[in-house]
Amino acid sequence: MKKSSFLPRQIRIDNGPEFLSSHFVAWAQEKQIELLYIQPGRPMQNGCIERFKRSFREEVLDVYRFEHLDQVRETVHHWLINYNERRPHESLNRLPPPLYRQQLIAQSSTFQPST
């Protein structure tokens, strides 16, 4: 089976039951995706996703009571836009990614306006 260029070569995951499922493992094997499990009790080996999961739990799951699946989809869609595009990131000098990207482009431009 040819591997899709849109799939990752590896996935780093924790040892939660959702990632130990025989269905998930079989899917990864079928897609030729290597599963890299972190050491039990060492969540910082996958710190980015642990941060994401904490933020998602605190800002969505603990805040809203959903009545139907469409409500979940809409809420998560808007939350992801905010999480990925609008909120400031400490690693980006407390700027949201689009603003940080604009600053990088402006700093790296070799264009010199005439005086």
N, C-alpha and C positions, 0 to 999 in steps of 0.2 A: 504494500500500500504506500502510495506517495504521500509524504508529509506536506501539509498545507503550509505555505509561507506565513500565514496569519497566526499560526499556533506557536507557542513558546517551545524552546528546546527543553527547558527545565521549569519546574514549579517548586519553590521552597515553601513548605507548609509545616504546620504543627502536627501533633499526634492526636488531634481531636477525632471523635468517632466519625464525623462527616468526611474526614480525609483517610480513614482506614477502611472505608466501605469497599467491599469487593467490586461493586459496580464502578466506583470512581477509579480504583486501581486498574480495572480492566479497560476502562475508557482511555486512561493515560497510556497504557501499554499499546492499545490499538492505534493511538495517535502518535506513538513513538515519543512520548513526553516523559522525561526522567523526573521522578518524584524525589525531592531532597527533603527528608524529614529533619527538623531541628531536634536537638537533644531534649528529652523530656525535662521539664522544669527550667528551660532556658529560653524564655520568650524573646529575649533581646537578640537572639540569633536571627530573628525575623522581625526586627523592630519596626520597620515601616508599616507592615500590615497590622501589627499589634496596636500601633498608634491609630491607624485607620479604624480598626474594629472598636477601640475604646471611644473614639469620636463619634462613630456611627451609633453605637449603643447609647451614649449620653445625649446626643443631639437629635436622635430620631426615635429609637426604640423605647427609651425611657420617657419621652415627651408626649408622644402621640398614642391615641387609642384608635386603631383602624377598624372600620366597619366592613370594608371590602377590599379586594385585591387592587382594584384600580386606584383607590386612595393611596395604597402603599406605593404603587408605581409612580404616581404623580409626586408624592412627597419626596421619594428617593431621587427622582429626576432633578427636582429643584435643589435638593440638598447637595447632590453631586456637582451641579454647576457652581454652587457657592463654594463648596469644598475645594474644587479643582481650579477655579478661575477667579474667585472674588476675595477669598480670605487671605490675609497676609501670612507669609511663611517666614519663620525665623531664619531659615537658611538663605532667604532671598532679601536680607536686610529689612525684614518686616514689610515687604511689598507683596502685592498679589502677582502671580506669574505674568499676566499680560503687561503690567506696568514695568516689571523688572525686565521683561523681554524688550520693551520699547527703549529702556535706558541702555541696555547692552547694544542695541542696534545704533542708537545715537552716538554712543561712545566709540563704536568701531567704524563708524562711517569715515571714509577718506574724502568725502565731498567737502570742498571749501567754497562757501559762497563768495562771490566777487564783492568788493567793497566800493 
